[in-house]
């Protein structure tokens, strides 16, 4: 599998889907067989990136391939992989509606079925930390916890994880849709939240039964 191509394609997809603007945001994937981690370079236009621009790390955080300066958030990506062994893709996005709640330090509840199935848990907001800092990485890990697939970074953006790049993009898309729905609801009233029992049932369905191969 060409993980460098996956990174390049994902960068263009993120930019063109409205999940970020300009050169902001970053992406990584992990080869579950080798443990190698592929990550985007710093401050490069996603449309201009080629496979040689991708930086490759080993599981200990040492560069094994690539000459570009990595994204400033590379330690956050590496820390997520160390903490969450089931995660093999991480996307850090800057979408509008998710940013609204990140700036408000307001959690996003699982108010729609898609969120209950995909996001894993309530989307919490990590306390503020400067970009690229150990503080931000630690706060992100705390906000994600053991089972959430997304968190918000205060005044910064969102972090979405998954078993592969497709699942991470699904999480990112569902998060932004949920944030938009929640924003509109709060302008007219309060949401009727889904029960914990039904959330657990839908999550189980999505993980264990949904799809042609399950």
Secondary structure by P-SEA (a helix, b strand, c coil): ccaaaaaaaaaaaaaaaccccccccbbbbbcccccbbbbbbccccccccccccbbbbcccccccccccccccaaaaaaaaaaacccccbbbbbbcaaaaaaaaacccccccccccccccccccccccccccccaaaaaaaaaaacccccccccccbbbbbbcccaaaaaaaaaaaaaaaaaaaaaaaccccccccaaaaaaaaaaacccccccc
